[in-house]
Amino acid sequence: MRVACLPAQGGCGHIRVVLITSGGSGIGLETAVAFAKAGYAVYASMRDPRRSARLDEAAAAAGVHVSVIALGVTEPASVEAATGGLLEREGWLDVPVNNAGIGELGAVETLPPAQVLAIFETNVFGALHVLRAVPPTMRCLVLQRRLLP
């Protein structure tokens, strides 16, 4: 029995697809290159794709390709557009990596309320926006893998 959400020729042997939020620098960049080296189709997101030079250079140096897409995790419409475009191109998403985040040093009671709100909007609600945009395809993949040997 096959589940209709995967292409017939793909099955469980399809190319794995990963979306990495804030994939243009630091841990996100390194994660994007590592997944690409492992054979994944990689989509690294950033709010402004014109700022992808470091990622482009790292991918070229590693001999891999990483697709850059616009996505702001604090903007649900941006998340929907980016994940919708990715799913339209690939048909599924195997791995969402919620790398986008804000970090602050210091005592929490010293942070202005607006800064605390920005941290939660990005680190908590941003991750939720991404995860809520992709579960139907991920649930289908789980079911597909359970049904096939």
C-alpha positions in Angstrom: 0.0 0.0 0.0 1.4 3.4 -1.0 0.4 6.8 0.3 -0.4 9.3 -2.5 1.7 12.1 -1.1 5.0 10.8 -2.4 5.9 10.5 -6.1 5.6 6.8 -7.2 9.2 6.7 -8.3 10.4 8.3 -5.0 9.0 6.1 -2.3 11.3 5.9 0.7 14.3 6.3 -1.6 13.5 9.9 -2.5 16.0 12.7 -2.1 15.8 14.0 1.4 14.8 17.7 1.7 15.8 20.0 4.6 14.8 23.5 5.5 17.1 25.5 7.7 15.9 28.8 9.2 18.5 31.5 9.5 20.9 29.4 7.3 23.1 32.2 6.1 25.8 32.3 8.8 27.1 30.6 11.9 25.6 27.3 12.9 22.9 27.6 10.2 25.5 27.9 7.5 27.5 25.0 8.8 24.4 22.9 9.1 23.3 23.7 5.5 26.7 22.7 4.1 26.8 19.5 6.2 23.3 18.4 5.0 24.2 19.2 1.4 27.4 17.1 1.7 25.2 14.3 3.0 23.2 14.4 -0.2 20.1 16.4 1.0 18.4 19.0 -1.1 19.0 22.0 1.2 16.9 25.1 1.5 18.6 27.7 3.7 16.3 30.6 4.6 17.1 34.1 5.6 15.1 37.3 5.8 17.1 38.9 3.0 18.5 36.3 0.5 20.7 39.1 -1.0 22.9 38.6 2.0 23.8 35.0 1.1 27.4 35.6 0.0 29.0 33.7 2.9 26.7 30.7 2.4 27.3 30.7 -1.3 31.0 30.8 -0.8 31.0 28.0 1.8 28.8 25.8 -0.4 31.0 26.4 -3.5 34.1 25.6 -1.4 32.5 22.3 -0.3 31.4 21.5 -3.9 27.7 21.4 -3.0 24.5 23.4 -3.8 22.3 25.1 -1.3 19.1 26.9 -2.3 18.5 30.2 -0.6 14.9 31.3 0.1 13.4 34.3 1.8 11.7 33.5 5.1 11.2 35.6 8.2 10.1 33.3 11.1 8.2 36.0 12.9 6.0 36.7 9.9 3.5 33.9 9.3 2.8 35.0 5.7 6.5 34.8 4.9 6.7 31.3 6.4 3.6 30.1 4.5 5.0 31.6 1.2 8.5 30.0 1.7 7.3 26.6 2.8 4.5 26.6 0.2 7.1 27.3 -2.5 9.5 24.6 -1.2 6.7 22.0 -1.1 5.5 23.0 -4.6 9.1 22.5 -5.9 10.0 19.3 -4.0 6.7 17.8 -3.0 7.7 17.1 0.6 10.0 18.2 3.4 11.8 15.7 5.5 13.6 17.8 8.1 12.8 21.3 9.3 15.8 22.8 11.3 14.6 25.7 13.5 17.9 27.5 13.8 16.6 31.1 13.8 17.0 32.6 17.3 17.9 35.6 19.4 20.2 35.3 22.3 20.8 37.8 25.1 23.3 37.9 27.9 22.5 39.2 31.3 19.9 39.0 34.0 16.4 38.5 32.6 14.9 41.2 34.9 17.0 43.8 33.2 15.7 43.2 29.7 13.1 45.6 28.4 9.7 44.0 27.8 10.0 44.7 24.1 13.2 42.7 23.9 11.7 39.8 25.8 8.8 39.9 23.4 11.1 39.9 20.4 13.0 36.9 21.8 9.8 34.9 22.3 8.5 36.0 18.9 11.6 34.6 17.2 12.7 31.7 19.4 9.3 30.2 20.4 6.6 31.5 18.0 8.9 31.6 15.0 9.7 27.9 15.4 6.0 27.2 15.8 5.1 29.1 12.6 7.6 26.9 10.7 6.5 23.6 12.3 2.8 24.4 11.7 3.4 25.0 8.0 4.9 21.6 7.3 3.2 18.8 9.3 0.8 17.4 6.6 3.7 16.4 4.4 5.8 15.1 7.3 2.9 13.0 8.7 2.5 11.5 5.3 6.2 10.6 5.1 6.0 8.9 8.5 3.0 6.9 7.4 4.7 6.0 4.1 7.8 4.7 5.9 5.7 2.6 8.3 3.8 1.0 5.4 6.8 0.1 3.3 9.5 -2.4 4.2 
